[in-house]
Each structure stands twice: as C-alpha cells, then as structure tokens.
C-alpha cells in the first residue's frame, strides 16, 4: 500500500482502527513499530498495551460514538485559509 495513505475508523464504543501506510511515533518522536498495516488504537485509556487496544473497553463500560462529533481537520484548515470577505 505504499503511497496509498492511511484510513482511521473510530469504532462505536471501541478503538480507532488504522489501516494502510502510516508511521506511528511516541510523544518524543521515537517510532513505534506495530509490525503490521492494520492496528487498533486505544480510546478508553485503560489498555494494558497502550497505545494499542487490548479489549479492556468492553469490561470498563467505555462509551463513544463511531461518528466524529467535531469538524474534520481538513475542513478546519480550509476554513482558516479563506481570505476575509
């Protein structure tokens, strides 16, 4: 999938599924090798193998919608770049 980019899909009451060509780094910029092209990232904050999901969200009662509740980043960037009328 070289050059195809990545897709990130939030699953209702579950993780973010990342598929494709991506690079994962920690807060210091060190690369984390996931060893595959599809990963599940924790959204509940309770995983024992962060940043990856271990299924703990099911036992913890984590709840989150699958759809985004905020504007998409690309939409925000486009709107910020518009000249004043």
C-alpha positions in Angstrom: 0.0 0.0 0.0 3.0 2.3 -0.4 1.8 5.9 -1.0 -1.9 5.0 -0.6 -2.1 6.7 2.8 -4.0 5.5 5.8 -7.6 5.4 7.0 -8.6 5.9 10.6 -12.0 4.5 11.6 -13.5 5.1 15.0 -15.5 2.1 16.1 -18.5 2.7 18.3 -17.6 2.0 22.0 -14.2 0.7 20.8 -10.8 1.6 19.4 -9.6 3.6 16.4 -8.8 1.2 13.6 -5.8 2.4 11.5 -5.3 0.8 8.1 -2.8 1.5 5.4 0.6 3.1 5.1 1.3 5.0 8.3 4.0 5.9 10.7 3.4 5.6 14.5 5.5 7.7 16.9 5.5 8.3 20.6 5.4 11.7 22.3 9.2 12.1 21.9 9.1 11.3 18.2 10.5 7.7 18.6 9.0 5.4 16.1 6.8 2.5 17.3 6.8 -0.4 15.0 3.4 -2.0 15.1 4.6 -4.9 12.8 1.5 -4.7 10.6 -0.6 -2.5 8.3 -3.7 -2.6 10.4 -3.8 -1.7 14.1 -6.4 -0.9 16.8 -5.5 2.1 18.9 -7.0 2.5 22.4 -9.6 5.3 23.0 -10.7 4.3 26.5 -7.3 4.9 28.2 -7.4 1.7 30.1 -5.5 -0.7 27.8 -2.5 -2.6 29.3 -0.6 -2.3 26.0 -1.1 1.4 25.1 -1.2 2.8 22.6 -2.8 -0.4 21.2 -6.2 -1.7 22.2 -6.4 -4.9 24.3 -10.2 -5.0 24.6 -10.4 -3.5 28.1 -13.0 -1.0 26.8 -15.6 -3.9 26.8 -15.1 -4.6 30.5 -14.8 -0.9 31.6 -18.0 0.3 30.0 -16.3 2.7 27.7 -18.8 4.6 25.5 -18.1 6.7 22.4 -19.9 7.2 19.1 -18.4 6.0 15.9 -19.0 9.2 14.1 -16.9 12.3 14.7 -18.6 15.0 16.8 -16.2 17.7 15.6 -15.4 19.2 12.2 -12.8 17.3 10.2 -9.3 18.7 10.4 -9.1 19.3 6.7 -12.4 21.3 6.9 -10.9 23.5 9.7 -7.7 24.1 7.7 -9.7 25.1 4.6 -11.9 27.4 6.6 -8.9 29.0 8.3 -7.2 29.6 5.0 -10.1 31.5 3.5 -9.5 35.2 2.9 -11.6 37.7 4.8 -14.7 38.9 2.8 
